[in-house]
Amino acid sequence: MPGLRPPPAVPDDSEVIARSVEEPELFARLYDRHAADIHRYTARRLGEGAADDITAETFLVAFRTRGRYDTSHRLARPWLYGIAANLIGRHRRAEVRALKALARTGEDPVAASWSERSDDRIAVQAPLAGALATLSSGDRHVLLLVAWADLGYQEVADALGIPLGTVRSRLNRARRKVREALSTDPTFTPDRQELNPSWTK
């Protein structure tokens, strides 16, 4: 229709971050776009209680360091997941304890955060939790950023500040260990699994 202007373009993440240096209130847009995903990812790894704190701290760290953000990266997801992964790393022992508890009993605070899953599905997760507990923190970060955060290899490299080749080697090693652990677990039945193919392929 004549005289109607097209709607204004929505600024991408890099523009929001760059503008927020002078207009800090704009940073709230980044939170609105990505906080739910960061919270969901953290809750799957550490449980709901820790997820609230780590999500808040992730965005606090991001806000404080936004002046150093590389604005050639239009999407801030890898950067935010990298901050969250570093914070999760400080809780490594708690995560491993939770995974081992889930593997042993099928019940754990982390499992409670997977509220959309049935009891049967959580039983399937128990062998997987045991396998994840055996991984080094670096290998676990890479695998879970691919499987749970749905990041691509380059995004994982950007998130963790490691070379792309390191992402590939860690992911291959993690998948191999998970496959081996699951193949030797008598309670794991592949026909019942509802796992992201990223776990083992």
VEXSE-581079 format. One record per residue: x, y, z of N, C-alpha, C in turn; residue number from 1; residue in three letters. Coordinates in steps of 0.2 Angstrom, whole numbers. Layout:
// VEXSE-581079
X, Y, Z, X, Y, Z, X, Y, Z, NUM, Ala $
...
***
This chain:
// VEXSE-581079
4, -6, 0, 0, 0, 0, 4, 6, 0, 1, Met $
3, 11, -4, 7, 17, -5, 8, 21, 2, 2, Pro $
14, 23, 4, 14, 27, 10, 16, 23, 16, 3, Gly $
15, 17, 15, 17, 13, 21, 25, 11, 21, 4, Leu $
28, 12, 27, 35, 10, 27, 36, 3, 30, 5, Arg $
41, 0, 27, 42, -7, 30, 44, -7, 37, 6, Pro $
42, -12, 41, 44, -12, 48, 52, -11, 49, 7, Pro $
54, -8, 55, 61, -7, 56, 64, -14, 57, 8, Pro $
70, -14, 54, 74, -21, 55, 76, -22, 62, 9, Ala $
75, -28, 64, 77, -30, 71, 84, -31, 72, 10, Val $
88, -27, 76, 95, -27, 76, 97, -34, 79, 11, Pro $
103, -37, 75, 105, -43, 77, 109, -42, 84, 12, Asp $
111, -48, 87, 115, -48, 93, 121, -43, 93, 13, Asp $
125, -44, 88, 131, -40, 88, 129, -32, 89, 14, Ser $
124, -30, 85, 122, -23, 85, 119, -21, 92, 15, Glu $
115, -26, 95, 113, -24, 102, 118, -24, 107, 16, Val $
123, -28, 106, 129, -28, 111, 133, -21, 110, 17, Ile $
134, -20, 104, 138, -14, 102, 135, -7, 105, 18, Ala $
128, -7, 103, 124, -1, 106, 124, -1, 113, 19, Arg $
124, -7, 116, 123, -7, 124, 129, -4, 127, 20, Ser $
134, -3, 124, 140, 0, 127, 138, 7, 129, 21, Val $
135, 11, 125, 132, 17, 126, 125, 18, 129, 22, Glu $
121, 12, 128, 114, 12, 130, 113, 6, 134, 23, Glu $
116, 5, 140, 116, -1, 144, 109, -5, 144, 24, Pro $
104, -1, 144, 97, -4, 145, 95, -9, 139, 25, Glu $
99, -8, 133, 97, -12, 127, 100, -19, 128, 26, Leu $
104, -20, 133, 107, -27, 134, 101, -32, 136, 27, Phe $
96, -29, 139, 90, -33, 141, 87, -37, 135, 28, Ala $
88, -34, 129, 86, -38, 123, 89, -45, 122, 29, Arg $
96, -44, 123, 100, -51, 123, 97, -56, 128, 30, Leu $
96, -53, 134, 93, -58, 139, 87, -61, 137, 31, Tyr $
82, -57, 134, 76, -59, 132, 76, -64, 127, 32, Asp $
81, -63, 122, 82, -68, 117, 85, -75, 119, 33, Arg $
90, -75, 123, 94, -81, 125, 93, -84, 132, 34, His $
90, -80, 136, 91, -83, 143, 87, -90, 144, 35, Ala $
82, -90, 141, 78, -97, 142, 82, -103, 139, 36, Ala $
86, -102, 134, 90, -107, 131, 96, -109, 136, 37, Asp $
99, -104, 138, 105, -105, 143, 102, -108, 149, 38, Ile $
96, -106, 152, 94, -109, 158, 92, -116, 157, 39, His $
89, -118, 151, 87, -125, 150, 93, -129, 149, 40, Arg $
98, -127, 146, 104, -131, 145, 108, -132, 152, 41, Tyr $
108, -126, 156, 111, -127, 163, 107, -132, 167, 42, Thr $
101, -131, 167, 96, -135, 171, 97, -143, 169, 43, Ala $
98, -144, 163, 100, -151, 161, 106, -154, 164, 44, Arg $
111, -149, 165, 117, -151, 167, 118, -151, 175, 45, Arg $
115, -146, 178, 116, -146, 185, 109, -146, 189, 46, Leu $
104, -145, 186, 97, -145, 190, 95, -138, 190, 47, Gly $
88, -137, 192, 85, -131, 192, 88, -126, 196, 48, Glu $
90, -128, 202, 92, -123, 207, 98, -119, 205, 49, Gly $
103, -123, 202, 109, -120, 200, 108, -116, 194, 50, Ala $
103, -118, 190, 102, -115, 183, 100, -108, 184, 51, Ala $
96, -106, 189, 94, -99, 190, 100, -95, 191, 52, Asp $
105, -97, 196, 111, -93, 198, 116, -93, 192, 53, Asp $
117, -98, 188, 122, -98, 183, 119, -94, 177, 54, Ile $
113, -95, 175, 110, -90, 170, 111, -83, 172, 55, Thr $
109, -81, 178, 110, -74, 180, 117, -72, 179, 56, Ala $
122, -76, 182, 129, -75, 182, 131, -74, 175, 57, Glu $
129, -79, 170, 131, -79, 163, 130, -72, 160, 58, Thr $
124, -69, 161, 122, -63, 158, 125, -57, 162, 59, Phe $
127, -58, 168, 131, -53, 172, 138, -52, 169, 60, Leu $
141, -58, 168, 148, -58, 165, 148, -55, 158, 61, Val $
142, -57, 154, 142, -55, 147, 141, -47, 147, 62, Ala $
137, -45, 152, 136, -37, 152, 143, -34, 154, 63, Phe $
146, -37, 159, 152, -33, 161, 158, -34, 155, 64, Arg $
158, -39, 151, 163, -39, 146, 161, -38, 139, 65, Thr $
155, -35, 138, 152, -33, 132, 156, -29, 127, 66, Arg $
160, -25, 131, 164, -20, 127, 170, -24, 123, 67, Gly $
171, -30, 125, 176, -34, 121, 173, -39, 116, 68, Arg $
167, -39, 116, 163, -44, 111, 166, -42, 104, 69, Tyr $
167, -48, 100, 169, -47, 93, 162, -46, 89, 70, Asp $
161, -40, 87, 155, -39, 83, 154, -42, 76, 71, Thr $
160, -45, 74, 159, -49, 68, 155, -55, 68, 72, Ser $
154, -57, 75, 149, -63, 76, 142, -60, 77, 73, His $
138, -61, 72, 131, -58, 73, 127, -61, 78, 74, Arg $
128, -67, 79, 124, -71, 84, 128, -72, 90, 75, Leu $
125, -71, 96, 129, -71, 102, 129, -78, 106, 76, Ala $
125, -82, 103, 124, -89, 107, 130, -92, 109, 77, Arg $
135, -93, 104, 141, -97, 106, 145, -93, 112, 78, Pro $
145, -87, 111, 148, -83, 117, 145, -84, 123, 79, Trp $
138, -84, 124, 134, -85, 130, 135, -92, 132, 80, Leu $
135, -97, 128, 136, -104, 130, 143, -105, 133, 81, Tyr $
148, -101, 130, 155, -102, 132, 155, -99, 139, 82, Gly $
152, -94, 141, 152, -91, 147, 149, -96, 152, 83, Ile $
143, -98, 150, 139, -103, 154, 143, -109, 156, 84, Ala $
147, -112, 150, 151, -118, 151, 157, -117, 156, 85, Ala $
160, -111, 156, 165, -109, 161, 162, -109, 168, 86, Asn $
156, -107, 169, 153, -106, 175, 151, -113, 178, 87, Leu $
148, -117, 173, 147, -124, 174, 153, -128, 177, 88, Ile $
158, -127, 173, 165, -130, 175, 167, -129, 182, 89, Gly $
165, -124, 185, 166, -123, 193, 162, -128, 197, 90, Arg $
157, -131, 194, 152, -135, 197, 154, -142, 195, 91, His $
159, -144, 192, 161, -150, 189, 160, -156, 194, 92, Arg $
162, -155, 200, 161, -161, 205, 154, -162, 206, 93, Arg $
150, -157, 207, 143, -158, 208, 139, -161, 202, 94, Ala $
141, -159, 196, 138, -162, 190, 140, -170, 190, 95, Glu $
146, -171, 191, 148, -178, 191, 145, -182, 196, 96, Val $
144, -180, 202, 140, -183, 207, 133, -184, 205, 97, Arg $
130, -179, 202, 123, -180, 200, 122, -185, 195, 98, Ala $
127, -185, 190, 127, -190, 185, 127, -197, 187, 99, Leu $
132, -198, 192, 133, -205, 195, 127, -207, 199, 100, Lys $
124, -202, 203, 118, -204, 206, 112, -206, 202, 101, Ala $
111, -202, 196, 106, -204, 191, 108, -211, 188, 102, Leu $
114, -212, 187, 116, -219, 184, 115, -224, 189, 103, Ala $
116, -223, 195, 115, -228, 200, 108, -229, 202, 104, Arg $
104, -224, 203, 97, -225, 206, 91, -223, 201, 105, Thr $
93, -220, 196, 88, -217, 191, 84, -211, 194, 106, Gly $
86, -209, 200, 83, -203, 203, 89, -198, 205, 107, Glu $
87, -192, 203, 92, -187, 205, 89, -180, 204, 108, Asp $
92, -174, 207, 89, -168, 206, 90, -166, 199, 109, Pro $
95, -168, 195, 95, -166, 188, 90, -169, 184, 110, Val $
88, -175, 186, 83, -179, 183, 76, -175, 184, 111, Ala $
76, -172, 189, 69, -169, 191, 69, -163, 186, 112, Ala $
74, -160, 184, 74, -154, 179, 72, -157, 172, 113, Ser $
72, -163, 171, 70, -166, 164, 62, -168, 165, 114, Trp $
59, -163, 167, 52, -164, 169, 47, -167, 164, 115, Ser $
49, -165, 158, 45, -167, 152, 46, -174, 150, 116, Glu $
50, -178, 154, 51, -185, 152, 48, -190, 157, 117, Arg $
46, -195, 154, 42, -200, 158, 47, -204, 162, 118, Ser $
45, -208, 167, 49, -212, 171, 53, -217, 167, 119, Asp $
50, -220, 162, 53, -224, 157, 59, -221, 154, 120, Asp $
58, -215, 151, 63, -211, 148, 69, -210, 153, 121, Arg $
68, -208, 159, 73, -207, 164, 77, -213, 165, 122, Ile $
74, -219, 165, 77, -225, 166, 82, -226, 160, 123, Ala $
80, -224, 154, 85, -225, 148, 90, -220, 149, 124, Val $
89, -214, 152, 94, -209, 153, 100, -212, 158, 125, Gln $
98, -216, 163, 103, -218, 168, 109, -221, 165, 126, Ala $
109, -225, 161, 116, -228, 158, 119, -222, 154, 127, Pro $
116, -218, 151, 119, -212, 148, 122, -207, 153, 128, Leu $
119, -206, 159, 122, -202, 164, 128, -205, 166, 129, Ala $
128, -212, 167, 134, -215, 169, 140, -214, 164, 130, Gly $
138, -214, 158, 143, -214, 153, 146, -206, 153, 131, Ala $
141, -201, 154, 143, -194, 154, 148, -193, 160, 132, Leu $
147, -196, 165, 151, -195, 171, 158, -197, 170, 133, Ala $
159, -202, 166, 166, -204, 165, 170, -199, 160, 134, Thr $
167, -195, 157, 170, -190, 152, 174, -185, 156, 135, Leu $
180, -183, 153, 183, -177, 156, 178, -171, 155, 136, Ser $
179, -165, 159, 175, -160, 158, 175, -157, 151, 137, Ser $
181, -156, 148, 182, -154, 142, 178, -158, 136, 138, Gly $
178, -164, 137, 175, -168, 132, 167, -168, 133, 139, Asp $
165, -168, 140, 158, -167, 141, 155, -160, 139, 140, Arg $
159, -155, 140, 157, -148, 137, 155, -149, 130, 141, His $
160, -151, 126, 159, -152, 119, 153, -156, 117, 142, Val $
153, -162, 120, 147, -166, 118, 141, -163, 120, 143, Leu $
140, -160, 125, 133, -158, 128, 132, -151, 124, 144, Leu $
137, -147, 122, 135, -141, 118, 132, -143, 111, 145, Leu $
135, -149, 109, 132, -151, 102, 125, -154, 103, 146, Val $
125, -159, 108, 119, -163, 109, 113, -159, 112, 147, Ala $
115, -155, 117, 109, -151, 121, 108, -144, 119, 148, Trp $
114, -141, 117, 113, -134, 115, 112, -133, 107, 149, Ala $
113, -138, 104, 112, -139, 97, 117, -134, 93, 150, Asp $
123, -133, 96, 128, -129, 92, 132, -133, 87, 151, Leu $
134, -129, 82, 138, -133, 77, 145, -133, 79, 152, Gly $
149, -136, 76, 156, -137, 78, 160, -130, 78, 153, Tyr $
159, -126, 73, 162, -119, 74, 160, -115, 80, 154, Gln $
153, -116, 81, 150, -112, 87, 153, -115, 93, 155, Glu $
154, -121, 94, 157, -124, 100, 164, -122, 101, 156, Val $
168, -122, 95, 175, -119, 95, 175, -112, 98, 157, Ala $
170, -108, 95, 170, -101, 97, 168, -100, 104, 158, Asp $
163, -104, 107, 160, -104, 113, 166, -106, 118, 159, Ala $
170, -111, 117, 175, -113, 122, 182, -110, 121, 160, Leu $
183, -106, 115, 189, -103, 114, 194, -108, 112, 161, Gly $
193, -114, 108, 197, -119, 106, 197, -120, 99, 162, Ile $
202, -123, 96, 202, -124, 89, 197, -129, 87, 163, Pro $
195, -128, 80, 190, -132, 77, 192, -140, 78, 164, Leu $
199, -141, 76, 201, -148, 77, 201, -151, 83, 165, Gly $
201, -147, 89, 201, -149, 96, 193, -151, 97, 166, Thr $
189, -147, 94, 182, -149, 95, 180, -156, 92, 167, Val $
183, -157, 86, 182, -163, 82, 185, -169, 86, 168, Arg $
191, -168, 89, 194, -174, 92, 191, -175, 99, 169, Ser $
189, -170, 103, 185, -171, 109, 179, -174, 108, 170, Arg $
175, -172, 103, 169, -175, 101, 169, -182, 99, 171, Leu $
174, -184, 95, 175, -191, 93, 177, -195, 99, 172, Asn $
181, -192, 103, 183, -196, 109, 177, -197, 114, 173, Arg $
173, -192, 115, 167, -192, 119, 162, -197, 117, 174, Ala $
161, -197, 110, 156, -201, 107, 158, -209, 108, 175, Arg $
165, -210, 106, 167, -217, 107, 166, -219, 114, 176, Arg $
168, -215, 119, 167, -217, 126, 160, -219, 128, 177, Lys $
156, -214, 125, 149, -215, 127, 146, -222, 124, 178, Val $
148, -223, 117, 146, -229, 114, 148, -235, 118, 179, Arg $
155, -235, 120, 158, -241, 123, 154, -242, 130, 180, Glu $
153, -236, 134, 149, -237, 140, 142, -240, 139, 181, Ala $
139, -237, 134, 132, -240, 133, 132, -247, 131, 182, Leu $
137, -249, 127, 137, -256, 124, 138, -261, 129, 183, Ser $
141, -259, 135, 143, -264, 140, 138, -263, 146, 184, Thr $
133, -259, 145, 128, -258, 151, 122, -263, 149, 185, Asp $
121, -268, 153, 115, -273, 152, 108, -269, 152, 186, Pro $
108, -264, 156, 101, -261, 156, 99, -256, 151, 187, Thr $
104, -255, 146, 103, -250, 141, 100, -254, 135, 188, Phe $
94, -252, 132, 92, -256, 126, 91, -251, 121, 189, Thr $
95, -251, 116, 95, -246, 110, 88, -245, 107, 190, Pro $
84, -250, 107, 77, -249, 104, 73, -244, 108, 191, Asp $
74, -243, 114, 70, -239, 118, 73, -232, 119, 192, Arg $
79, -231, 116, 82, -224, 117, 79, -219, 113, 193, Gln $
78, -213, 116, 76, -207, 113, 81, -202, 113, 194, Glu $
87, -203, 111, 93, -199, 112, 94, -195, 105, 195, Leu $
96, -189, 106, 99, -185, 100, 104, -189, 97, 196, Asn $
104, -190, 90, 109, -194, 87, 116, -191, 88, 197, Pro $
117, -185, 91, 123, -182, 92, 127, -185, 97, 198, Ser $
124, -190, 101, 127, -193, 107, 132, -198, 104, 199, Trp $
131, -201, 99, 135, -207, 97, 137, -207, 89, 200, Thr $
135, -202, 85, 136, -202, 78, 141, -196, 76, 201, Lys $
***
